[in-house]
Amino acid sequence: MTLLLVGFLVLLAIALSAFSVDLFVHIFRRRGRYPARGKVTLEDVGKLVSKGERILAMRAYREVTGASLKETQEAIESMERSLPPPPVEE
């Protein structure tokens, strides 16, 4: 019984996290922080990466390329490594 409850809670957490990402994308689209549906480009992905919006960048990358989650993560990490370092304040 306890194992069944734990399994249910894990599935519920996964479903809620997917829903919350969709909700944030919807809100960000309305505010102009995420491109309109079907109009996402790799340039938009680069902008999201440079702004530090990693999860949104991953979502946009997958929307553009249809890549797997692993391929997407590797691509976004590569983009992050290619960014210039932030300026050092003295």
C-alpha positions as protocol buffer text, in pm:
chain_id: "A"
residue {
  index: 1
  type: MET
  ca { x: 0 y: 0 z: 0 }
}
residue {
  index: 2
  type: THR
  ca { x: 277 y: 244 z: 93 }
}
residue {
  index: 3
  type: LEU
  ca { x: 465 y: 170 z: -229 }
}
residue {
  index: 4
  type: LEU
  ca { x: 150 y: 235 z: -429 }
}
residue {
  index: 5
  type: LEU
  ca { x: 105 y: 571 z: -254 }
}
residue {
  index: 6
  type: VAL
  ca { x: 467 y: 668 z: -320 }
}
residue {
  index: 7
  type: GLY
  ca { x: 430 y: 575 z: -687 }
}
residue {
  index: 8
  type: PHE
  ca { x: 114 y: 783 z: -712 }
}
residue {
  index: 9
  type: LEU
  ca { x: 285 y: 1082 z: -551 }
}
residue {
  index: 10
  type: VAL
  ca { x: 580 y: 1055 z: -789 }
}
residue {
  index: 11
  type: LEU
  ca { x: 348 y: 1046 z: -1091 }
}
residue {
  index: 12
  type: LEU
  ca { x: 152 y: 1339 z: -953 }
}
residue {
  index: 13
  type: ALA
  ca { x: 473 y: 1541 z: -906 }
}
residue {
  index: 14
  type: ILE
  ca { x: 580 y: 1468 z: -1264 }
}
residue {
  index: 15
  type: ALA
  ca { x: 241 y: 1570 z: -1402 }
}
residue {
  index: 16
  type: LEU
  ca { x: 239 y: 1891 z: -1198 }
}
residue {
  index: 17
  type: SER
  ca { x: 590 y: 1985 z: -1308 }
}
residue {
  index: 18
  type: ALA
  ca { x: 496 y: 1940 z: -1675 }
}
residue {
  index: 19
  type: PHE
  ca { x: 181 y: 2144 z: -1620 }
}
residue {
  index: 20
  type: SER
  ca { x: 373 y: 2420 z: -1443 }
}
residue {
  index: 21
  type: VAL
  ca { x: 622 y: 2452 z: -1731 }
}
residue {
  index: 22
  type: ASP
  ca { x: 330 y: 2480 z: -1975 }
}
residue {
  index: 23
  type: LEU
  ca { x: 171 y: 2743 z: -1754 }
}
residue {
  index: 24
  type: PHE
  ca { x: 494 y: 2946 z: -1735 }
}
residue {
  index: 25
  type: VAL
  ca { x: 538 y: 2924 z: -2113 }
}
residue {
  index: 26
  type: HIS
  ca { x: 182 y: 3050 z: -2158 }
}
residue {
  index: 27
  type: ILE
  ca { x: 241 y: 3340 z: -1918 }
}
residue {
  index: 28
  type: PHE
  ca { x: 578 y: 3426 z: -2075 }
}
residue {
  index: 29
  type: ARG
  ca { x: 424 y: 3421 z: -2424 }
}
residue {
  index: 30
  type: ARG
  ca { x: 159 y: 3669 z: -2315 }
}
residue {
  index: 31
  type: ARG
  ca { x: 427 y: 3896 z: -2166 }
}
residue {
  index: 32
  type: GLY
  ca { x: 650 y: 3871 z: -2474 }
}
residue {
  index: 33
  type: ARG
  ca { x: 931 y: 3680 z: -2300 }
}
residue {
  index: 34
  type: TYR
  ca { x: 881 y: 3364 z: -2508 }
}
residue {
  index: 35
  type: PRO
  ca { x: 809 y: 3347 z: -2883 }
}
residue {
  index: 36
  type: ALA
  ca { x: 463 y: 3275 z: -3017 }
}
residue {
  index: 37
  type: ARG
  ca { x: 367 y: 2914 z: -3084 }
}
residue {
  index: 38
  type: GLY
  ca { x: 523 y: 2791 z: -3408 }
}
residue {
  index: 39
  type: LYS
  ca { x: 747 y: 3096 z: -3444 }
}
residue {
  index: 40
  type: VAL
  ca { x: 1037 y: 2984 z: -3225 }
}
residue {
  index: 41
  type: THR
  ca { x: 1381 y: 3004 z: -3391 }
}
residue {
  index: 42
  type: LEU
  ca { x: 1731 y: 2903 z: -3287 }
}
residue {
  index: 43
  type: GLU
  ca { x: 1803 y: 3274 z: -3244 }
}
residue {
  index: 44
  type: ASP
  ca { x: 1529 y: 3281 z: -2979 }
}
residue {
  index: 45
  type: VAL
  ca { x: 1695 y: 2984 z: -2810 }
}
residue {
  index: 46
  type: GLY
  ca { x: 2024 y: 3174 z: -2799 }
}
residue {
  index: 47
  type: LYS
  ca { x: 1853 y: 3478 z: -2647 }
}
residue {
  index: 48
  type: LEU
  ca { x: 1691 y: 3263 z: -2377 }
}
residue {
  index: 49
  type: VAL
  ca { x: 2026 y: 3099 z: -2296 }
}
residue {
  index: 50
  type: SER
  ca { x: 2199 y: 3437 z: -2269 }
}
residue {
  index: 51
  type: LYS
  ca { x: 1925 y: 3557 z: -2032 }
}
residue {
  index: 52
  type: GLY
  ca { x: 1975 y: 3252 z: -1809 }
}
residue {
  index: 53
  type: GLU
  ca { x: 1633 y: 3104 z: -1890 }
}
residue {
  index: 54
  type: ARG
  ca { x: 1769 y: 2750 z: -1923 }
}
residue {
  index: 55
  type: ILE
  ca { x: 1443 y: 2556 z: -1896 }
}
residue {
  index: 56
  type: LEU
  ca { x: 1264 y: 2781 z: -2143 }
}
residue {
  index: 57
  type: ALA
  ca { x: 1564 y: 2757 z: -2377 }
}
residue {
  index: 58
  type: MET
  ca { x: 1550 y: 2377 z: -2359 }
}
residue {
  index: 59
  type: ARG
  ca { x: 1181 y: 2380 z: -2433 }
}
residue {
  index: 60
  type: ALA
  ca { x: 1229 y: 2616 z: -2727 }
}
residue {
  index: 61
  type: TYR
  ca { x: 1518 y: 2409 z: -2863 }
}
residue {
  index: 62
  type: ARG
  ca { x: 1309 y: 2093 z: -2854 }
}
residue {
  index: 63
  type: GLU
  ca { x: 1022 y: 2278 z: -3021 }
}
residue {
  index: 64
  type: VAL
  ca { x: 1250 y: 2392 z: -3305 }
}
residue {
  index: 65
  type: THR
  ca { x: 1458 y: 2079 z: -3359 }
}
residue {
  index: 66
  type: GLY
  ca { x: 1250 y: 1792 z: -3222 }
}
residue {
  index: 67
  type: ALA
  ca { x: 1564 y: 1670 z: -3043 }
}
residue {
  index: 68
  type: SER
  ca { x: 1559 y: 1430 z: -2749 }
}
residue {
  index: 69
  type: LEU
  ca { x: 1596 y: 1561 z: -2396 }
}
residue {
  index: 70
  type: LYS
  ca { x: 1957 y: 1442 z: -2376 }
}
residue {
  index: 71
  type: GLU
  ca { x: 2052 y: 1603 z: -2709 }
}
residue {
  index: 72
  type: THR
  ca { x: 1879 y: 1923 z: -2601 }
}
residue {
  index: 73
  type: GLN
  ca { x: 2061 y: 1933 z: -2270 }
}
residue {
  index: 74
  type: GLU
  ca { x: 2396 y: 1884 z: -2443 }
}
residue {
  index: 75
  type: ALA
  ca { x: 2319 y: 2159 z: -2697 }
}
residue {
  index: 76
  type: ILE
  ca { x: 2211 y: 2408 z: -2430 }
}
residue {
  index: 77
  type: GLU
  ca { x: 2517 y: 2332 z: -2218 }
}
residue {
  index: 78
  type: SER
  ca { x: 2735 y: 2390 z: -2525 }
}
residue {
  index: 79
  type: MET
  ca { x: 2563 y: 2725 z: -2585 }
}
residue {
  index: 80
  type: GLU
  ca { x: 2614 y: 2821 z: -2219 }
}
residue {
  index: 81
  type: ARG
  ca { x: 2986 y: 2737 z: -2240 }
}
residue {
  index: 82
  type: SER
  ca { x: 3024 y: 2955 z: -2550 }
}
residue {
  index: 83
  type: LEU
  ca { x: 2881 y: 3262 z: -2374 }
}
residue {
  index: 84
  type: PRO
  ca { x: 3135 y: 3524 z: -2268 }
}
residue {
  index: 85
  type: PRO
  ca { x: 3201 y: 3531 z: -1895 }
}
residue {
  index: 86
  type: PRO
  ca { x: 3006 y: 3791 z: -1697 }
}
residue {
  index: 87
  type: PRO
  ca { x: 3194 y: 4115 z: -1625 }
}
residue {
  index: 88
  type: VAL
  ca { x: 3385 y: 4123 z: -1299 }
}
residue {
  index: 89
  type: GLU
  ca { x: 3293 y: 4410 z: -1070 }
}
residue {
  index: 90
  type: GLU
  ca { x: 3573 y: 4562 z: -867 }
}
